[in-house]
């Protein structure tokens, strides 16, 4: 599976949150859910990417 997710370490937190929010909006659109456009693997990979972003944000907060 070729996933074109941004590298969390190369984008700002704001850019990452913006990208993720847009992607979640796309994935959860009714037409995509009905058509099965996004596989369960893709959705799980998106969740794992978000968890990595959460870790980056938590680390940044600790370093303040």
PyMOL commands that set and color helices and strands:
alter all, ss='L'
color gray80, all
select helices_A, chain A and resi 13-27+30-35+40-62
alter helices_A, ss='H'
color red, helices_A
deselect
rebuild
show_as cartoon
